[in-house]
Amino acid sequence: MGLHNLLEDEVINTINNLLKDRHNICTCDKCRLDIAAIALNNLNPRYVVTEKGVLYGKLDTLDYQFDADLIKEVIKAINIVADKPHHE
Ligand SMILES: [Zn+2]
């Protein structure tokens, strides 16, 4: 049994989708993770119980407002990291 924050998957997916269209900024793994950390810290976690890596409960469908907030926070985080990448 374990805990998994559903937002991690959502945020990573959203970052990957948004960065596809951003060719003027660094999209290395370090920057992706920095973006994910910033966005996740600004969003409420959605923990679910997993068993052997399998989701235990049925996911509730992600509602529109939740999605809009998530995308907003990811875009903010992308802009923060694009301004100041944490590496040379
Ligand atoms: Zn980078």
PDB file of the backbone (N, CA, C, O) and the ligand in Angstrom, with CONECT records:
HET     ZN  A 101       1
ATOM      1  N   MET A   1       0.846  -1.200   0.000  1.00  0.00           N
ATOM      2  CA  MET A   1       0.000   0.000   0.000  1.00  0.00           C
ATOM      3  C   MET A   1       0.879   1.247   0.000  1.00  0.00           C
ATOM      4  O   MET A   1       1.953   1.260   0.602  1.00  0.00           O
ATOM      5  N   GLY A   2       0.439   2.240  -0.645  1.00  0.00           N
ATOM      6  CA  GLY A   2       1.206   3.479  -0.666  1.00  0.00           C
ATOM      7  C   GLY A   2       0.291   4.654  -0.943  1.00  0.00           C
ATOM      8  O   GLY A   2      -0.912   4.500  -1.156  1.00  0.00           O
ATOM      9  N   LEU A   3       0.890   5.824  -0.935  1.00  0.00           N
ATOM     10  CA  LEU A   3       0.138   7.031  -1.243  1.00  0.00           C
ATOM     11  C   LEU A   3       0.669   7.613  -2.540  1.00  0.00           C
ATOM     12  O   LEU A   3       1.867   7.567  -2.820  1.00  0.00           O
ATOM     13  N   HIS A   4      -0.232   8.151  -3.310  1.00  0.00           N
ATOM     14  CA  HIS A   4       0.193   8.787  -4.551  1.00  0.00           C
ATOM     15  C   HIS A   4      -0.594  10.073  -4.736  1.00  0.00           C
ATOM     16  O   HIS A   4      -1.814  10.103  -4.573  1.00  0.00           O
ATOM     17  N   ASN A   5       0.123  11.129  -5.077  1.00  0.00           N
ATOM     18  CA  ASN A   5      -0.532  12.406  -5.333  1.00  0.00           C
ATOM     19  C   ASN A   5      -0.884  12.477  -6.819  1.00  0.00           C
ATOM     20  O   ASN A   5      -0.012  12.585  -7.682  1.00  0.00           O
ATOM     21  N   LEU A   6      -2.187  12.414  -7.088  1.00  0.00           N
ATOM     22  CA  LEU A   6      -2.651  12.423  -8.484  1.00  0.00           C
ATOM     23  C   LEU A   6      -2.161  13.649  -9.239  1.00  0.00           C
ATOM     24  O   LEU A   6      -1.960  13.612 -10.453  1.00  0.00           O
ATOM     25  N   LEU A   7      -1.972  14.733  -8.499  1.00  0.00           N
ATOM     26  CA  LEU A   7      -1.562  15.962  -9.166  1.00  0.00           C
ATOM     27  C   LEU A   7      -0.192  15.819  -9.813  1.00  0.00           C
ATOM     28  O   LEU A   7       0.097  16.486 -10.806  1.00  0.00           O
ATOM     29  N   GLU A   8       0.659  14.952  -9.257  1.00  0.00           N
ATOM     30  CA  GLU A   8       1.983  14.773  -9.856  1.00  0.00           C
ATOM     31  C   GLU A   8       1.859  14.386 -11.323  1.00  0.00           C
ATOM     32  O   GLU A   8       2.514  14.974 -12.183  1.00  0.00           O
ATOM     33  N   ASP A   9       1.013  13.389 -11.609  1.00  0.00           N
ATOM     34  CA  ASP A   9       0.842  12.936 -12.998  1.00  0.00           C
ATOM     35  C   ASP A   9       0.266  14.055 -13.858  1.00  0.00           C
ATOM     36  O   ASP A   9       0.731  14.319 -14.966  1.00  0.00           O
ATOM     37  N   GLU A  10      -0.767  14.705 -13.309  1.00  0.00           N
ATOM     38  CA  GLU A  10      -1.440  15.760 -14.067  1.00  0.00           C
ATOM     39  C   GLU A  10      -0.490  16.902 -14.387  1.00  0.00           C
ATOM     40  O   GLU A  10      -0.447  17.403 -15.510  1.00  0.00           O
ATOM     41  N   VAL A  11       0.282  17.306 -13.360  1.00  0.00           N
ATOM     42  CA  VAL A  11       1.196  18.440 -13.546  1.00  0.00           C
ATOM     43  C   VAL A  11       2.288  18.080 -14.556  1.00  0.00           C
ATOM     44  O   VAL A  11       2.609  18.884 -15.431  1.00  0.00           O
ATOM     45  N   ILE A  12       2.856  16.883 -14.441  1.00  0.00           N
ATOM     46  CA  ILE A  12       3.910  16.473 -15.381  1.00  0.00           C
ATOM     47  C   ILE A  12       3.359  16.424 -16.810  1.00  0.00           C
ATOM     48  O   ILE A  12       4.007  16.897 -17.744  1.00  0.00           O
ATOM     49  N   ASN A  13       2.160  15.848 -16.979  1.00  0.00           N
ATOM     50  CA  ASN A  13       1.547  15.802 -18.314  1.00  0.00           C
ATOM     51  C   ASN A  13       1.342  17.199 -18.877  1.00  0.00           C
ATOM     52  O   ASN A  13       1.640  17.471 -20.040  1.00  0.00           O
ATOM     53  N   THR A  14       0.826  18.079 -18.025  1.00  0.00           N
ATOM     54  CA  THR A  14       0.541  19.441 -18.466  1.00  0.00           C
ATOM     55  C   THR A  14       1.834  20.159 -18.844  1.00  0.00           C
ATOM     56  O   THR A  14       1.883  20.866 -19.851  1.00  0.00           O
ATOM     57  N   ILE A  15       2.876  19.978 -18.041  1.00  0.00           N
ATOM     58  CA  ILE A  15       4.175  20.597 -18.352  1.00  0.00           C
ATOM     59  C   ILE A  15       4.680  20.091 -19.701  1.00  0.00           C
ATOM     60  O   ILE A  15       5.108  20.883 -20.541  1.00  0.00           O
ATOM     61  N   ASN A  16       4.633  18.778 -19.911  1.00  0.00           N
ATOM     62  CA  ASN A  16       5.127  18.219 -21.170  1.00  0.00           C
ATOM     63  C   ASN A  16       4.346  18.772 -22.353  1.00  0.00           C
ATOM     64  O   ASN A  16       4.932  19.087 -23.389  1.00  0.00           O
ATOM     65  N   ASN A  17       3.016  18.893 -22.209  1.00  0.00           N
ATOM     66  CA  ASN A  17       2.202  19.436 -23.300  1.00  0.00           C
ATOM     67  C   ASN A  17       2.530  20.893 -23.570  1.00  0.00           C
ATOM     68  O   ASN A  17       2.659  21.303 -24.723  1.00  0.00           O
ATOM     69  N   LEU A  18       2.665  21.676 -22.506  1.00  0.00           N
ATOM     70  CA  LEU A  18       2.892  23.111 -22.692  1.00  0.00           C
ATOM     71  C   LEU A  18       4.288  23.383 -23.225  1.00  0.00           C
ATOM     72  O   LEU A  18       4.478  24.301 -24.023  1.00  0.00           O
ATOM     73  N   LEU A  19       5.272  22.594 -22.791  1.00  0.00           N
ATOM     74  CA  LEU A  19       6.652  22.852 -23.215  1.00  0.00           C
ATOM     75  C   LEU A  19       6.882  22.475 -24.675  1.00  0.00           C
ATOM     76  O   LEU A  19       7.843  22.935 -25.293  1.00  0.00           O
ATOM     77  N   LYS A  20       5.996  21.633 -25.231  1.00  0.00           N
ATOM     78  CA  LYS A  20       6.116  21.273 -26.644  1.00  0.00           C
ATOM     79  C   LYS A  20       6.081  22.506 -27.525  1.00  0.00           C
ATOM     80  O   LYS A  20       6.713  22.547 -28.581  1.00  0.00           O
ATOM     81  N   ASP A  21       5.335  23.514 -27.082  1.00  0.00           N
ATOM     82  CA  ASP A  21       5.174  24.732 -27.887  1.00  0.00           C
ATOM     83  C   ASP A  21       6.132  25.841 -27.480  1.00  0.00           C
ATOM     84  O   ASP A  21       6.090  26.938 -28.037  1.00  0.00           O
ATOM     85  N   ARG A  22       7.003  25.556 -26.501  1.00  0.00           N
ATOM     86  CA  ARG A  22       7.922  26.602 -26.037  1.00  0.00           C
ATOM     87  C   ARG A  22       9.342  26.226 -26.440  1.00  0.00           C
ATOM     88  O   ARG A  22       9.987  25.411 -25.781  1.00  0.00           O
ATOM     89  N   HIS A  23       9.820  26.820 -27.517  1.00  0.00           N
ATOM     90  CA  HIS A  23      11.139  26.435 -28.003  1.00  0.00           C
ATOM     91  C   HIS A  23      12.228  27.395 -27.545  1.00  0.00           C
ATOM     92  O   HIS A  23      13.414  27.158 -27.774  1.00  0.00           O
ATOM     93  N   ASN A  24      11.818  28.475 -26.901  1.00  0.00           N
ATOM     94  CA  ASN A  24      12.805  29.496 -26.512  1.00  0.00           C
ATOM     95  C   ASN A  24      13.271  29.337 -25.061  1.00  0.00           C
ATOM     96  O   ASN A  24      14.038  30.163 -24.567  1.00  0.00           O
ATOM     97  N   ILE A  25      12.810  28.273 -24.371  1.00  0.00           N
ATOM     98  CA  ILE A  25      13.241  28.105 -22.984  1.00  0.00           C
ATOM     99  C   ILE A  25      13.832  26.710 -22.810  1.00  0.00           C
ATOM    100  O   ILE A  25      13.615  25.813 -23.624  1.00  0.00           O
ATOM    101  N   CYS A  26      14.590  26.557 -21.714  1.00  0.00           N
ATOM    102  CA  CYS A  26      15.214  25.272 -21.420  1.00  0.00           C
ATOM    103  C   CYS A  26      14.140  24.267 -20.997  1.00  0.00           C
ATOM    104  O   CYS A  26      13.286  24.575 -20.165  1.00  0.00           O
ATOM    105  N   THR A  27      14.190  23.065 -21.574  1.00  0.00           N
ATOM    106  CA  THR A  27      13.198  22.041 -21.217  1.00  0.00           C
ATOM    107  C   THR A  27      13.890  20.774 -20.721  1.00  0.00           C
ATOM    108  O   THR A  27      13.383  19.668 -20.905  1.00  0.00           O
ATOM    109  N   CYS A  28      15.061  20.949 -20.086  1.00  0.00           N
ATOM    110  CA  CYS A  28      15.772  19.775 -19.576  1.00  0.00           C
ATOM    111  C   CYS A  28      15.026  19.194 -18.369  1.00  0.00           C
ATOM    112  O   CYS A  28      14.098  19.810 -17.844  1.00  0.00           O
ATOM    113  N   ASP A  29      15.447  17.999 -17.941  1.00  0.00           N
ATOM    114  CA  ASP A  29      14.755  17.334 -16.833  1.00  0.00           C
ATOM    115  C   ASP A  29      14.769  18.168 -15.564  1.00  0.00           C
ATOM    116  O   ASP A  29      13.781  18.224 -14.832  1.00  0.00           O
ATOM    117  N   LYS A  30      15.914  18.823 -15.310  1.00  0.00           N
ATOM    118  CA  LYS A  30      16.029  19.648 -14.102  1.00  0.00           C
ATOM    119  C   LYS A  30      14.985  20.768 -14.115  1.00  0.00           C
ATOM    120  O   LYS A  30      14.312  21.012 -13.114  1.00  0.00           O
ATOM    121  N   CYS A  31      14.860  21.433 -15.240  1.00  0.00           N
ATOM    122  CA  CYS A  31      13.899  22.534 -15.332  1.00  0.00           C
ATOM    123  C   CYS A  31      12.463  22.009 -15.251  1.00  0.00           C
ATOM    124  O   CYS A  31      11.615  22.633 -14.613  1.00  0.00           O
ATOM    125  N   ARG A  32      12.182  20.868 -15.891  1.00  0.00           N
ATOM    126  CA  ARG A  32      10.844  20.285 -15.793  1.00  0.00           C
ATOM    127  C   ARG A  32      10.478  19.988 -14.346  1.00  0.00           C
ATOM    128  O   ARG A  32       9.359  20.258 -13.909  1.00  0.00           O
ATOM    129  N   LEU A  33      11.444  19.424 -13.600  1.00  0.00           N
ATOM    130  CA  LEU A  33      11.172  19.088 -12.203  1.00  0.00           C
ATOM    131  C   LEU A  33      11.028  20.347 -11.350  1.00  0.00           C
ATOM    132  O   LEU A  33      10.202  20.396 -10.439  1.00  0.00           O
ATOM    133  N   ASP A  34      11.837  21.363 -11.651  1.00  0.00           N
ATOM    134  CA  ASP A  34      11.690  22.635 -10.935  1.00  0.00           C
ATOM    135  C   ASP A  34      10.296  23.207 -11.161  1.00  0.00           C
ATOM    136  O   ASP A  34       9.643  23.665 -10.223  1.00  0.00           O
ATOM    137  N   ILE A  35       9.844  23.176 -12.418  1.00  0.00           N
ATOM    138  CA  ILE A  35       8.507  23.680 -12.748  1.00  0.00           C
ATOM    139  C   ILE A  35       7.452  22.873 -11.989  1.00  0.00           C
ATOM    140  O   ILE A  35       6.525  23.441 -11.411  1.00  0.00           O
ATOM    141  N   ALA A  36       7.600  21.544 -11.997  1.00  0.00           N
ATOM    142  CA  ALA A  36       6.630  20.679 -11.316  1.00  0.00           C
ATOM    143  C   ALA A  36       6.594  20.984  -9.817  1.00  0.00           C
ATOM    144  O   ALA A  36       5.518  21.048  -9.223  1.00  0.00           O
ATOM    145  N   ALA A  37       7.769  21.173  -9.206  1.00  0.00           N
ATOM    146  CA  ALA A  37       7.821  21.430  -7.763  1.00  0.00           C
ATOM    147  C   ALA A  37       7.122  22.739  -7.421  1.00  0.00           C
ATOM    148  O   ALA A  37       6.361  22.808  -6.455  1.00  0.00           O
ATOM    149  N   ILE A  38       7.378  23.769  -8.208  1.00  0.00           N
ATOM    150  CA  ILE A  38       6.758  25.067  -7.931  1.00  0.00           C
ATOM    151  C   ILE A  38       5.237  24.961  -8.073  1.00  0.00           C
ATOM    152  O   ILE A  38       4.495  25.424  -7.207  1.00  0.00           O
ATOM    153  N   ALA A  39       4.775  24.347  -9.175  1.00  0.00           N
ATOM    154  CA  ALA A  39       3.333  24.234  -9.409  1.00  0.00           C
ATOM    155  C   ALA A  39       2.676  23.392  -8.318  1.00  0.00           C
ATOM    156  O   ALA A  39       1.614  23.755  -7.813  1.00  0.00           O
ATOM    157  N   LEU A  40       3.299  22.269  -7.952  1.00  0.00           N
ATOM    158  CA  LEU A  40       2.702  21.373  -6.946  1.00  0.00           C
ATOM    159  C   LEU A  40       2.633  22.053  -5.582  1.00  0.00           C
ATOM    160  O   LEU A  40       1.696  21.811  -4.822  1.00  0.00           O
ATOM    161  N   ASN A  41       3.609  22.897  -5.263  1.00  0.00           N
ATOM    162  CA  ASN A  41       3.580  23.602  -3.978  1.00  0.00           C
ATOM    163  C   ASN A  41       2.461  24.628  -3.913  1.00  0.00           C
ATOM    164  O   ASN A  41       2.027  25.015  -2.827  1.00  0.00           O
ATOM    165  N   ASN A  42       1.993  25.070  -5.081  1.00  0.00           N
ATOM    166  CA  ASN A  42       0.935  26.083  -5.108  1.00  0.00           C
ATOM    167  C   ASN A  42      -0.450  25.482  -5.276  1.00  0.00           C
ATOM    168  O   ASN A  42      -1.441  26.212  -5.297  1.00  0.00           O
ATOM    169  N   LEU A  43      -0.534  24.159  -5.395  1.00  0.00           N
ATOM    170  CA  LEU A  43      -1.825  23.499  -5.596  1.00  0.00           C
ATOM    171  C   LEU A  43      -2.100  22.563  -4.421  1.00  0.00           C
ATOM    172  O   LEU A  43      -1.169  22.063  -3.790  1.00  0.00           O
ATOM    173  N   ASN A  44      -3.371  22.327  -4.132  1.00  0.00           N
ATOM    174  CA  ASN A  44      -3.700  21.368  -3.080  1.00  0.00           C
ATOM    175  C   ASN A  44      -3.475  19.958  -3.603  1.00  0.00           C
ATOM    176  O   ASN A  44      -3.919  19.629  -4.703  1.00  0.00           O
ATOM    177  N   PRO A  45      -2.788  19.116  -2.826  1.00  0.00           N
ATOM    178  CA  PRO A  45      -2.546  17.748  -3.289  1.00  0.00           C
ATOM    179  C   PRO A  45      -3.836  16.938  -3.349  1.00  0.00           C
ATOM    180  O   PRO A  45      -4.806  17.240  -2.654  1.00  0.00           O
ATOM    181  N   ARG A  46      -3.835  15.909  -4.187  1.00  0.00           N
ATOM    182  CA  ARG A  46      -4.974  14.973  -4.249  1.00  0.00           C
ATOM    183  C   ARG A  46      -4.425  13.576  -4.071  1.00  0.00           C
ATOM    184  O   ARG A  46      -4.106  12.884  -5.038  1.00  0.00           O
ATOM    185  N   TYR A  47      -4.321  13.175  -2.817  1.00  0.00           N
ATOM    186  CA  TYR A  47      -3.735  11.873  -2.534  1.00  0.00           C
ATOM    187  C   TYR A  47      -4.754  10.755  -2.704  1.00  0.00           C
ATOM    188  O   TYR A  47      -5.920  10.895  -2.335  1.00  0.00           O
ATOM    189  N   VAL A  48      -4.294   9.649  -3.267  1.00  0.00           N
ATOM    190  CA  VAL A  48      -5.103   8.431  -3.344  1.00  0.00           C
ATOM    191  C   VAL A  48      -4.249   7.286  -2.820  1.00  0.00           C
ATOM    192  O   VAL A  48      -3.020   7.358  -2.814  1.00  0.00           O
ATOM    193  N   VAL A  49      -4.925   6.226  -2.380  1.00  0.00           N
ATOM    194  CA  VAL A  49      -4.228   5.041  -1.895  1.00  0.00           C
ATOM    195  C   VAL A  49      -3.949   4.124  -3.075  1.00  0.00           C
ATOM    196  O   VAL A  49      -4.823   3.888  -3.909  1.00  0.00           O
ATOM    197  N   THR A  50      -2.731   3.611  -3.141  1.00  0.00           N
ATOM    198  CA  THR A  50      -2.380   2.679  -4.215  1.00  0.00           C
ATOM    199  C   THR A  50      -1.939   1.357  -3.596  1.00  0.00           C
ATOM    200  O   THR A  50      -1.450   1.319  -2.467  1.00  0.00           O
ATOM    201  N   GLU A  51      -2.115   0.292  -4.338  1.00  0.00           N
ATOM    202  CA  GLU A  51      -1.654  -1.012  -3.899  1.00  0.00           C
ATOM    203  C   GLU A  51      -0.778  -1.584  -4.996  1.00  0.00           C
ATOM    204  O   GLU A  51      -1.232  -1.780  -6.124  1.00  0.00           O
ATOM    205  N   LYS A  52       0.479  -1.854  -4.668  1.00  0.00           N
ATOM    206  CA  LYS A  52       1.451  -2.339  -5.648  1.00  0.00           C
ATOM    207  C   LYS A  52       1.443  -1.466  -6.900  1.00  0.00           C
ATOM    208  O   LYS A  52       1.468  -1.960  -8.028  1.00  0.00           O
ATOM    209  N   GLY A  53       1.410  -0.170  -6.669  1.00  0.00           N
ATOM    210  CA  GLY A  53       1.482   0.760  -7.788  1.00  0.00           C
ATOM    211  C   GLY A  53       0.172   0.931  -8.541  1.00  0.00           C
ATOM    212  O   GLY A  53       0.090   1.740  -9.466  1.00  0.00           O
ATOM    213  N   VAL A  54      -0.861   0.172  -8.151  1.00  0.00           N
ATOM    214  CA  VAL A  54      -2.144   0.276  -8.839  1.00  0.00           C
ATOM    215  C   VAL A  54      -3.054   1.174  -8.011  1.00  0.00           C
ATOM    216  O   VAL A  54      -3.111   1.056  -6.787  1.00  0.00           O
ATOM    217  N   LEU A  55      -3.754   2.061  -8.678  1.00  0.00           N
ATOM    218  CA  LEU A  55      -4.660   2.949  -7.953  1.00  0.00           C
ATOM    219  C   LEU A  55      -5.745   2.125  -7.270  1.00  0.00           C
ATOM    220  O   LEU A  55      -6.366   1.258  -7.886  1.00  0.00           O
ATOM    221  N   TYR A  56      -5.963   2.410  -5.983  1.00  0.00           N
ATOM    222  CA  TYR A  56      -6.877   1.611  -5.178  1.00  0.00           C
ATOM    223  C   TYR A  56      -8.321   2.009  -5.419  1.00  0.00           C
ATOM    224  O   TYR A  56      -9.188   1.157  -5.615  1.00  0.00           O
ATOM    225  N   GLY A  57      -8.568   3.290  -5.404  1.00  0.00           N
ATOM    226  CA  GLY A  57      -9.938   3.766  -5.610  1.00  0.00           C
ATOM    227  C   GLY A  57     -10.128   4.260  -7.023  1.00  0.00           C
ATOM    228  O   GLY A  57      -9.164   4.443  -7.766  1.00  0.00           O
ATOM    229  N   LYS A  58     -11.356   4.472  -7.384  1.00  0.00           N
ATOM    230  CA  LYS A  58     -11.629   5.040  -8.701  1.00  0.00           C
ATOM    231  C   LYS A  58     -11.346   6.528  -8.630  1.00  0.00           C
ATOM    232  O   LYS A  58     -11.717   7.200  -7.667  1.00  0.00           O
ATOM    233  N   LEU A  59     -10.683   7.036  -9.665  1.00  0.00           N
ATOM    234  CA  LEU A  59     -10.410   8.468  -9.704  1.00  0.00           C
ATOM    235  C   LEU A  59     -11.717   9.220  -9.885  1.00  0.00           C
ATOM    236  O   LEU A  59     -12.576   8.828 -10.676  1.00  0.00           O
ATOM    237  N   ASP A  60     -11.849  10.309  -9.135  1.00  0.00           N
ATOM    238  CA  ASP A  60     -12.972  11.178  -9.494  1.00  0.00           C
ATOM    239  C   ASP A  60     -12.539  12.005 -10.693  1.00  0.00           C
ATOM    240  O   ASP A  60     -11.378  12.398 -10.809  1.00  0.00           O
ATOM    241  N   THR A  61     -13.462  12.255 -11.554  1.00  0.00           N
ATOM    242  CA  THR A  61     -13.129  12.995 -12.772  1.00  0.00           C
ATOM    243  C   THR A  61     -12.654  14.384 -12.396  1.00  0.00           C
ATOM    244  O   THR A  61     -13.237  15.050 -11.540  1.00  0.00           O
ATOM    245  N   LEU A  62     -11.603  14.802 -13.042  1.00  0.00           N
ATOM    246  CA  LEU A  62     -11.052  16.106 -12.735  1.00  0.00           C
ATOM    247  C   LEU A  62     -11.983  17.165 -13.316  1.00  0.00           C
ATOM    248  O   LEU A  62     -12.291  17.161 -14.508  1.00  0.00           O
ATOM    249  N   ASP A  63     -12.421  18.066 -12.451  1.00  0.00           N
ATOM    250  CA  ASP A  63     -13.403  19.030 -12.934  1.00  0.00           C
ATOM    251  C   ASP A  63     -12.726  20.202 -13.630  1.00  0.00           C
ATOM    252  O   ASP A  63     -11.507  20.363 -13.578  1.00  0.00           O
ATOM    253  N   TYR A  64     -13.537  21.003 -14.272  1.00  0.00           N
ATOM    254  CA  TYR A  64     -13.007  22.066 -15.123  1.00  0.00           C
ATOM    255  C   TYR A  64     -12.221  23.091 -14.322  1.00  0.00           C
ATOM    256  O   TYR A  64     -11.137  23.499 -14.740  1.00  0.00           O
ATOM    257  N   GLN A  65     -12.744  23.513 -13.182  1.00  0.00           N
ATOM    258  CA  GLN A  65     -12.072  24.540 -12.378  1.00  0.00           C
ATOM    259  C   GLN A  65     -10.707  24.047 -11.914  1.00  0.00           C
ATOM    260  O   GLN A  65      -9.723  24.787 -11.923  1.00  0.00           O
ATOM    261  N   PHE A  66     -10.673  22.782 -11.510  1.00  0.00           N
ATOM    262  CA  PHE A  66      -9.436  22.176 -11.069  1.00  0.00           C
ATOM    263  C   PHE A  66      -8.405  22.213 -12.190  1.00  0.00           C
ATOM    264  O   PHE A  66      -7.247  22.571 -11.976  1.00  0.00           O
ATOM    265  N   ASP A  67      -8.837  21.844 -13.370  1.00  0.00           N
ATOM    266  CA  ASP A  67      -7.957  21.840 -14.529  1.00  0.00           C
ATOM    267  C   ASP A  67      -7.461  23.243 -14.853  1.00  0.00           C
ATOM    268  O   ASP A  67      -6.287  23.437 -15.171  1.00  0.00           O
ATOM    269  N   ALA A  68      -8.359  24.217 -14.771  1.00  0.00           N
ATOM    270  CA  ALA A  68      -7.990  25.599 -15.088  1.00  0.00           C
ATOM    271  C   ALA A  68      -6.965  26.103 -14.082  1.00  0.00           C
ATOM    272  O   ALA A  68      -5.995  26.754 -14.469  1.00  0.00           O
ATOM    273  N   ASP A  69      -7.162  25.813 -12.795  1.00  0.00           N
ATOM    274  CA  ASP A  69      -6.203  26.217 -11.768  1.00  0.00           C
ATOM    275  C   ASP A  69      -4.852  25.567 -12.008  1.00  0.00           C
ATOM    276  O   ASP A  69      -3.804  26.200 -11.882  1.00  0.00           O
ATOM    277  N   LEU A  70      -4.901  24.290 -12.355  1.00  0.00           N
ATOM    278  CA  LEU A  70      -3.665  23.540 -12.564  1.00  0.00           C
ATOM    279  C   LEU A  70      -2.866  24.148 -13.719  1.00  0.00           C
ATOM    280  O   LEU A  70      -1.660  24.364 -13.605  1.00  0.00           O
ATOM    281  N   ILE A  71      -3.551  24.419 -14.829  1.00  0.00           N
ATOM    282  CA  ILE A  71      -2.857  24.980 -15.991  1.00  0.00           C
ATOM    283  C   ILE A  71      -2.302  26.359 -15.658  1.00  0.00           C
ATOM    284  O   ILE A  71      -1.192  26.705 -16.063  1.00  0.00           O
ATOM    285  N   LYS A  72      -3.090  27.151 -14.910  1.00  0.00           N
ATOM    286  CA  LYS A  72      -2.642  28.486 -14.514  1.00  0.00           C
ATOM    287  C   LYS A  72      -1.355  28.399 -13.690  1.00  0.00           C
ATOM    288  O   LYS A  72      -0.408  29.148 -13.932  1.00  0.00           O
ATOM    289  N   GLU A  73      -1.324  27.494 -12.726  1.00  0.00           N
ATOM    290  CA  GLU A  73      -0.143  27.370 -11.867  1.00  0.00           C
ATOM    291  C   GLU A  73       1.058  26.836 -12.644  1.00  0.00           C
ATOM    292  O   GLU A  73       2.193  27.242 -12.393  1.00  0.00           O
ATOM    293  N   VAL A  74       0.807  25.925 -13.587  1.00  0.00           N
ATOM    294  CA  VAL A  74       1.917  25.389 -14.380  1.00  0.00           C
ATOM    295  C   VAL A  74       2.511  26.493 -15.256  1.00  0.00           C
ATOM    296  O   VAL A  74       3.732  26.599 -15.375  1.00  0.00           O
ATOM    297  N   ILE A  75       1.657  27.313 -15.867  1.00  0.00           N
ATOM    298  CA  ILE A  75       2.158  28.406 -16.714  1.00  0.00           C
ATOM    299  C   ILE A  75       2.968  29.388 -15.869  1.00  0.00           C
ATOM    300  O   ILE A  75       4.022  29.857 -16.298  1.00  0.00           O
ATOM    301  N   LYS A  76       2.472  29.699 -14.662  1.00  0.00           N
ATOM    302  CA  LYS A  76       3.220  30.591 -13.768  1.00  0.00           C
ATOM    303  C   LYS A  76       4.591  29.999 -13.463  1.00  0.00           C
ATOM    304  O   LYS A  76       5.606  30.695 -13.505  1.00  0.00           O
ATOM    305  N   ALA A  77       4.605  28.707 -13.156  1.00  0.00           N
ATOM    306  CA  ALA A  77       5.859  28.037 -12.791  1.00  0.00           C
ATOM    307  C   ALA A  77       6.819  28.004 -13.984  1.00  0.00           C
ATOM    308  O   ALA A  77       8.024  28.189 -13.813  1.00  0.00           O
ATOM    309  N   ILE A  78       6.293  27.771 -15.186  1.00  0.00           N
ATOM    310  CA  ILE A  78       7.148  27.769 -16.386  1.00  0.00           C
ATOM    311  C   ILE A  78       7.803  29.133 -16.542  1.00  0.00           C
ATOM    312  O   ILE A  78       8.994  29.222 -16.841  1.00  0.00           O
ATOM    313  N   ASN A  79       7.031  30.195 -16.340  1.00  0.00           N
ATOM    314  CA  ASN A  79       7.588  31.538 -16.500  1.00  0.00           C
ATOM    315  C   ASN A  79       8.649  31.836 -15.453  1.00  0.00           C
ATOM    316  O   ASN A  79       9.651  32.485 -15.752  1.00  0.00           O
ATOM    317  N   ILE A  80       8.435  31.364 -14.215  1.00  0.00           N
ATOM    318  CA  ILE A  80       9.428  31.575 -13.155  1.00  0.00           C
ATOM    319  C   ILE A  80      10.738  30.888 -13.519  1.00  0.00           C
ATOM    320  O   ILE A  80      11.808  31.489 -13.426  1.00  0.00           O
ATOM    321  N   VAL A  81      10.651  29.619 -13.935  1.00  0.00           N
ATOM    322  CA  VAL A  81      11.868  28.857 -14.240  1.00  0.00           C
ATOM    323  C   VAL A  81      12.509  29.365 -15.540  1.00  0.00           C
ATOM    324  O   VAL A  81      13.734  29.365 -15.663  1.00  0.00           O
ATOM    325  N   ALA A  82      11.695  29.796 -16.505  1.00  0.00           N
ATOM    326  CA  ALA A  82      12.246  30.311 -17.756  1.00  0.00           C
ATOM    327  C   ALA A  82      13.047  31.582 -17.493  1.00  0.00           C
ATOM    328  O   ALA A  82      14.069  31.819 -18.136  1.00  0.00           O
ATOM    329  N   ASP A  83      12.585  32.399 -16.549  1.00  0.00           N
ATOM    330  CA  ASP A  83      13.309  33.624 -16.195  1.00  0.00           C
ATOM    331  C   ASP A  83      14.624  33.306 -15.514  1.00  0.00           C
ATOM    332  O   ASP A  83      15.638  33.953 -15.778  1.00  0.00           O
ATOM    333  N   LYS A  84      14.611  32.304 -14.631  1.00  0.00           N
ATOM    334  CA  LYS A  84      15.793  31.994 -13.808  1.00  0.00           C
ATOM    335  C   LYS A  84      15.992  30.507 -13.713  1.00  0.00           C
ATOM    336  O   LYS A  84      15.644  29.912 -12.693  1.00  0.00           O
ATOM    337  N   PRO A  85      16.546  29.871 -14.751  1.00  0.00           N
ATOM    338  CA  PRO A  85      16.833  28.433 -14.634  1.00  0.00           C
ATOM    339  C   PRO A  85      17.827  28.217 -13.496  1.00  0.00           C
ATOM    340  O   PRO A  85      18.743  29.018 -13.306  1.00  0.00           O
ATOM    341  N   HIS A  86      17.644  27.131 -12.738  1.00  0.00           N
ATOM    342  CA  HIS A  86      18.502  26.879 -11.581  1.00  0.00           C
ATOM    343  C   HIS A  86      19.783  26.146 -11.970  1.00  0.00           C
ATOM    344  O   HIS A  86      20.274  25.301 -11.220  1.00  0.00           O
ATOM    345  N   HIS A  87      20.311  26.466 -13.122  1.00  0.00           N
ATOM    346  CA  HIS A  87      21.583  25.882 -13.550  1.00  0.00           C
ATOM    347  C   HIS A  87      22.151  26.763 -14.642  1.00  0.00           C
ATOM    348  O   HIS A  87      21.464  27.648 -15.152  1.00  0.00           O
ATOM    349  N   GLU A  88      23.382  26.529 -14.997  1.00  0.00           N
ATOM    350  CA  GLU A  88      24.009  27.328 -16.074  1.00  0.00           C
ATOM    351  C   GLU A  88      23.555  26.835 -17.428  1.00  0.00           C
ATOM    352  O   GLU A  88      23.970  27.376 -18.453  1.00  0.00           O
TER     353      GLU A  88
HETATM  354 ZN    ZN A 101      17.253  23.351 -17.826  1.00  0.00          ZN2+
END
